[in-house]
Amino acid sequence: MTAPRQVTLGATYLVTRRCTQRQFLLKPSRAVNQVFLYILALAAQRYQIRIHAYCVLSNHCHIVLSDPQARLPAFEQFLDGIVAKALNAFHGRWENFWAPDTYSAVRLGTPGDILDKVTYLLANPVAAGLVPHGRQWPGLWSGPELIGTTIEVRRPDIFFSRNGTLPEKVMLHISLPPGFQSTEALRRDLSTSLAGREKLAARERNGRFLGVARVLAQDPTGRPRSNEPRRGLNPRIALRDKWKRIELLQRLVSFLHAYHRAWLAMRAGRQRVTFPYGTYHLRVQHDVLCVGFG
């Protein structure tokens, strides 16, 4: 049984979701890029999620976002569900689109941690051996210059009905993450850290990359030849500061213990059990009392 996810007001996360069997179902194309970006913009608007950065590779996606209203699970359910339906229709398939495990959401504790994960996200096409520089990636990739800007995304021609209820266009704002005072300063720092990360990744790969043409020629149902490590760590928190990391981990452990006690009390028939701050599913779906939410 998966431990309950703690969802708190205003938290910032690195969110990752992988395609089933590591297949290239998100392989870049005009249709795939437009579908994913439109649904991302729609989901962010609907659930008041602040998008800071994104990178969509052929078999997984990364998004750094903030969640002011503690609605991350609903946002992810909407985003993943509609993307799966639309792109399954595009590829002419009916099977599971995403890997059976749920999305990963790693909470980022400080501005330094946010900068580190955005750098990691944007350097991903290079680290994966696809292109020499992230901005050469033909899929969705939000470069440093997009921070603080707003993109108009039009409804795709495929899958979506012209006479349906979804809007013809939606605006996606790439917002400044919390803790940063200046858009210009973050763009500058991010460009510097990204150049260093890309240079290191290129050196580790001895300058060998698949290249854009071969990426675009891949079969969407293909997958990497290399094996992915299994049963690795599944972190929920990313903090470079040791003591802040320990403090946040202790809070998470306290949440899990309090949640378990409240769950047992509710199962035993106690009335008006109060669950700890950060409880999501039981609060939203079953209207249980929760600290911090009226």
Secondary structure in CASP SS format (residue, H / E / C, confidence):
PFRMAT SS
TARGET T0000
AUTHOR 0000-0000-0000
METHOD secondary structure of the structure
MODEL  1
M C 1.00
T C 1.00
A C 1.00
P C 1.00
R C 1.00
Q C 1.00
V C 1.00
T C 1.00
L C 1.00
G C 1.00
A E 1.00
T E 1.00
Y E 1.00
L E 1.00
V E 1.00
T E 1.00
R E 1.00
R E 1.00
C E 1.00
T H 1.00
Q H 1.00
R H 1.00
Q C 1.00
F C 1.00
L C 1.00
L C 1.00
K C 1.00
P C 1.00
S C 1.00
R H 1.00
A H 1.00
V H 1.00
N H 1.00
Q H 1.00
V H 1.00
F H 1.00
L H 1.00
Y H 1.00
I H 1.00
L H 1.00
A H 1.00
L H 1.00
A H 1.00
A H 1.00
Q H 1.00
R H 1.00
Y H 1.00
Q C 1.00
I C 1.00
R E 1.00
I E 1.00
H E 1.00
A E 1.00
Y E 1.00
C E 1.00
V E 1.00
L C 1.00
S C 1.00
N C 1.00
H E 1.00
C E 1.00
H E 1.00
I E 1.00
V E 1.00
L E 1.00
S E 1.00
D E 1.00
P C 1.00
Q C 1.00
A C 1.00
R C 1.00
L H 1.00
P H 1.00
A H 1.00
F H 1.00
E H 1.00
Q H 1.00
F H 1.00
L H 1.00
D H 1.00
G H 1.00
I H 1.00
V H 1.00
A H 1.00
K H 1.00
A H 1.00
L H 1.00
N H 1.00
A H 1.00
F H 1.00
H H 1.00
G C 1.00
R C 1.00
W C 1.00
E C 1.00
N C 1.00
F C 1.00
W E 1.00
A C 1.00
P C 1.00
D C 1.00
T C 1.00
Y C 1.00
S E 1.00
A E 1.00
V E 1.00
R E 1.00
L E 1.00
G C 1.00
T C 1.00
P H 1.00
G H 1.00
D H 1.00
I H 1.00
L H 1.00
D H 1.00
K H 1.00
V H 1.00
T H 1.00
Y H 1.00
L H 1.00
L H 1.00
A C 1.00
N H 1.00
P H 1.00
V H 1.00
A H 1.00
A C 1.00
G C 1.00
L C 1.00
V C 1.00
P C 1.00
H C 1.00
G H 1.00
R H 1.00
Q H 1.00
W C 1.00
P C 1.00
G C 1.00
L C 1.00
W E 1.00
S C 1.00
G C 1.00
P H 1.00
E H 1.00
L H 1.00
I C 1.00
G C 1.00
T C 1.00
T E 1.00
I E 1.00
E E 1.00
V E 1.00
R E 1.00
R C 1.00
P C 1.00
D C 1.00
I C 1.00
F C 1.00
F C 1.00
S C 1.00
R C 1.00
N C 1.00
G C 1.00
T C 1.00
L C 1.00
P C 1.00
E C 1.00
K E 1.00
V E 1.00
M E 1.00
L E 1.00
H E 1.00
I E 1.00
S C 1.00
L C 1.00
P C 1.00
P C 1.00
G C 1.00
F C 1.00
Q C 1.00
S C 1.00
T H 1.00
E H 1.00
A H 1.00
L H 1.00
R H 1.00
R H 1.00
D H 1.00
L H 1.00
S H 1.00
T H 1.00
S H 1.00
L H 1.00
A H 1.00
G H 1.00
R H 1.00
E H 1.00
K H 1.00
L H 1.00
A H 1.00
A H 1.00
R H 1.00
E H 1.00
R C 1.00
N C 1.00
G C 1.00
R C 1.00
F C 1.00
L C 1.00
G C 1.00
V H 1.00
A H 1.00
R H 1.00
V H 1.00
L H 1.00
A C 1.00
Q C 1.00
D C 1.00
P C 1.00
T C 1.00
G C 1.00
R C 1.00
P C 1.00
R C 1.00
S C 1.00
N C 1.00
E C 1.00
P C 1.00
R C 1.00
R C 1.00
G C 1.00
L C 1.00
N C 1.00
P C 1.00
R C 1.00
I E 1.00
A E 1.00
L C 1.00
R C 1.00
D C 1.00
K H 1.00
W H 1.00
K H 1.00
R H 1.00
I H 1.00
E H 1.00
L H 1.00
L H 1.00
Q H 1.00
R H 1.00
L H 1.00
V H 1.00
S H 1.00
F H 1.00
L H 1.00
H H 1.00
A H 1.00
Y H 1.00
H H 1.00
R H 1.00
A H 1.00
W H 1.00
L H 1.00
A H 1.00
M H 1.00
R H 1.00
A C 1.00
G C 1.00
R C 1.00
Q C 1.00
R C 1.00
V C 1.00
T E 1.00
F E 1.00
P C 1.00
Y C 1.00
G C 1.00
T C 1.00
Y C 1.00
H H 1.00
L H 1.00
R H 1.00
V H 1.00
Q H 1.00
H H 1.00
D C 1.00
V C 1.00
L E 1.00
C E 1.00
V C 1.00
G C 1.00
F E 1.00
G C 1.00
END
